[in-house]
């Protein structure tokens, strides 16, 4: 089981990931994200829902650093990809699904967030 958040403190839906690992190399080969739709859970039977598998969602060859580097470049040029990333980052919450990241500034922000470990190091 991988990173995620199960708090509802922010406007995100709770979420977690499960990874398939290649036991020979120790590298992840698949990453499945699940989320808990709080709005839906308040109306009916609450349950965790499958969101996506990472390589399929973003058209990645694999989960290697090279594939992620290509993905970060695609955020700048591929229409709708930065929006999808931001919506997925908020685990398909109502707020997240209303996000439109089509401006150059928003795409650049997604690029910076996905290529820098320290937020304060993001530059133009």
PLY file of the C-alpha trace (Angstrom):
ply
format ascii 1.0
element vertex 124
property float x
property float y
property float z
element edge 123
property int vertex1
property int vertex2
end_header
0.00 0.00 0.00
1.34 3.40 -0.91
0.87 7.08 -0.30
-2.48 8.59 0.07
-4.48 10.47 2.59
-7.50 9.33 4.50
-8.31 12.62 6.16
-11.22 14.75 5.03
-9.57 17.85 6.51
-8.88 19.22 3.03
-11.37 19.24 0.16
-9.82 16.03 -1.24
-11.50 12.66 -1.05
-9.56 10.11 1.02
-7.38 7.89 -1.20
-4.64 5.26 -1.23
-2.54 3.34 -3.76
-1.61 -0.32 -4.11
1.57 -1.19 -6.00
2.55 -4.29 -7.96
6.28 -4.83 -7.51
8.72 -6.75 -9.70
10.36 -8.95 -7.08
13.54 -9.44 -9.15
14.27 -5.72 -9.56
12.31 -4.27 -6.65
10.77 -1.68 -8.98
7.05 -0.89 -9.06
5.34 -2.00 -12.27
1.73 -0.94 -11.63
0.09 1.55 -9.27
-3.65 1.35 -8.58
-5.38 4.30 -6.95
-8.58 3.95 -4.92
-10.64 6.74 -3.43
-13.56 7.18 -1.05
-16.22 9.47 -2.45
-17.42 11.32 0.65
-20.40 12.96 -1.10
-21.62 9.64 -2.48
-20.95 7.85 0.83
-23.25 10.28 2.64
-26.09 9.37 0.26
-25.73 5.60 -0.02
-23.63 2.57 0.92
-20.06 3.87 1.49
-17.27 2.00 -0.28
-13.80 2.49 -1.72
-13.84 2.99 -5.49
-11.18 2.25 -8.09
-9.91 5.50 -9.64
-7.22 4.44 -12.12
-4.03 2.51 -12.82
-1.16 4.97 -13.22
0.46 3.69 -16.44
-2.90 3.49 -18.21
-4.20 6.83 -16.91
-1.19 8.77 -18.16
-0.04 6.59 -21.07
3.25 5.66 -19.41
5.47 2.86 -20.75
6.35 1.92 -17.18
6.96 3.54 -13.79
10.62 4.36 -14.44
12.10 7.79 -13.80
12.49 8.24 -17.58
8.75 7.69 -18.10
7.91 10.20 -15.38
10.29 12.74 -16.90
8.48 12.38 -20.25
5.16 12.78 -18.45
6.25 16.05 -16.83
7.16 17.43 -20.26
3.77 16.37 -21.61
2.04 18.43 -18.90
3.30 21.53 -20.72
2.07 20.56 -24.19
-0.72 17.97 -24.09
-4.18 19.49 -23.78
-6.15 18.23 -20.79
-3.30 16.31 -19.17
-2.49 18.89 -16.47
-6.22 19.16 -15.70
-6.46 15.37 -15.36
-3.43 15.38 -13.04
-4.90 18.06 -10.76
-8.31 16.34 -10.68
-6.67 13.02 -9.85
-4.52 14.67 -7.17
-7.71 15.64 -5.38
-9.10 12.11 -5.70
-12.05 13.10 -7.88
-13.56 15.35 -5.21
-16.26 17.83 -6.28
-13.72 20.66 -5.95
-11.11 18.70 -7.90
-13.46 17.84 -10.74
-14.20 21.56 -11.21
-10.52 22.35 -11.85
-9.56 23.49 -15.34
-5.81 23.68 -15.84
-5.61 24.83 -19.45
-3.68 28.07 -18.98
0.06 28.19 -19.58
0.61 29.28 -15.96
-1.38 26.35 -14.55
0.41 23.84 -16.79
3.74 25.33 -15.72
2.71 25.00 -12.07
1.92 21.28 -12.56
5.27 20.85 -14.32
7.08 22.53 -11.42
5.23 20.57 -8.73
6.03 17.27 -10.45
9.70 18.05 -11.07
10.69 19.72 -7.78
10.75 18.14 -4.36
10.89 21.47 -2.59
7.98 23.73 -3.45
9.90 26.91 -2.74
12.45 26.03 -5.44
9.88 26.35 -8.22
10.94 29.06 -10.65
9.80 30.48 -13.98
0 1
1 2
2 3
3 4
4 5
5 6
6 7
7 8
8 9
9 10
10 11
11 12
12 13
13 14
14 15
15 16
16 17
17 18
18 19
19 20
20 21
21 22
22 23
23 24
24 25
25 26
26 27
27 28
28 29
29 30
30 31
31 32
32 33
33 34
34 35
35 36
36 37
37 38
38 39
39 40
40 41
41 42
42 43
43 44
44 45
45 46
46 47
47 48
48 49
49 50
50 51
51 52
52 53
53 54
54 55
55 56
56 57
57 58
58 59
59 60
60 61
61 62
62 63
63 64
64 65
65 66
66 67
67 68
68 69
69 70
70 71
71 72
72 73
73 74
74 75
75 76
76 77
77 78
78 79
79 80
80 81
81 82
82 83
83 84
84 85
85 86
86 87
87 88
88 89
89 90
90 91
91 92
92 93
93 94
94 95
95 96
96 97
97 98
98 99
99 100
100 101
101 102
102 103
103 104
104 105
105 106
106 107
107 108
108 109
109 110
110 111
111 112
112 113
113 114
114 115
115 116
116 117
117 118
118 119
119 120
120 121
121 122
122 123
